[in-house]
């Protein structure tokens, strides 16, 4: 209780145990808040599958198919003879896939020539048509690799490095 002596308030000292308990609770609460903040900033400990996959992704390996593909069209445009020349590179993330492409290159070249020969000139004059052809080339090569090898990996992309039609 406070007594008043000569216009000065004198307070009785508080219990030391209460002060120590209060300081301890404040310290525990402060540590809990800091720990929660660090936990939220660092993540919840579970690995994000997309992050794991991107960090595990290997560097791309490119292989250039040296011989250009030159075909005339089976379906001629306006009764004119039309030709196409395509040069391409393939991309995989496994050297084993690239090695398989090299081994089976004669079969791949044959199937790609047949695919290119079956195209229509007018369809390939649009960017959508050439993209559809690009996807068809990728699927054709992967189909050959799947039938000839026991690889689980596939080619990821086919790139046209030259695409000439006349």
Secondary structure, DSSP 8 states (H G I E B T S, - for coil): --EEETTEEE-----HHHHHHHHHHHHHHHHHHHHHHHHHHH--S---HHHHHHHH----EEEEEEEEEEEE-SB-BTTB--EEEEEEEEEES-HHHHHHHHHTHHHHHHHHHHHHHTSBHHHHTSHHHHHHHHHHHHHHHHHHHHHH---S----EEEEEEEEE-
